[in-house]
Amino acid sequence: MKKAILLAVAVLFVAGSAIAAGPISYIGLFKDINHNMTTPPLGNSVCTTASFYCWIWCLPSDRGMYGADFCLTKPTSAEGEIPVIDIIVQIATINPGITAPLGDLWSGMSVTFSTCQMDWIWLYNLRMRDYSDETPVHGMIEVVPHPGTEPLPALQLVNCNMDLEPFVYLTPLYLCPTESPLGVQETNWGAIKSLF
């Protein structure tokens, strides 16, 4: 009985991961070119008053991606209302496959590729700097809907069929978190099997 349940869980896990990767498009911010969120101990985070990197990565659905509409937000003050202005972009490297960037990262950006993208693709590599005094900023840089899309603000892409589809927001870039922002507990297959 245990083996049957274990086999069923394994099949559901494999099927679920295959389904999740196909029909859904993702966008997120990452601290490095590897778009890795599981680096211990604090996941996808940086904490410095020097320069740091922020990569914007997308994983298109099985319908691919020609373009994207998105916007970035800076961390807010302790009161949660005023954006921290000490975070600035020193160098913005745009993916060379993007032919028509329109707008601004902080007020709304639209990008278009020359060819259809079917796998993980980075849009921007941003070298940023925290110009606050000696204390690094705490909070996160986030991807939000582009406020200029019509009829409503949207976080979306144009797929290879030239249809609009929404992005699922994957992760912000955390700045100086005091505890792990992802809440992921590492485990292994032996620990999972011991539950049955």
Buried (B, 14 or more C-beta within 10 A) or exposed (E): EEEEEBEEBEEEEEEEEEEEEEEBBBBBBBBBEEBEBEEEEBBBBBBEBEEBBBBBBBBBBEBBBBBBBBBBBBBBEEEEEEEBEBBEBEEBEBBEBBEEBEBEBBEBBBBBBEEBBBEEBBBBBBEBBBEEEEEBBBBBBBBBBBEBBEEEBBBBBBBBEEEEBEBEBBBBBBBBBEEBBBEEEEEEEEEEEEEE
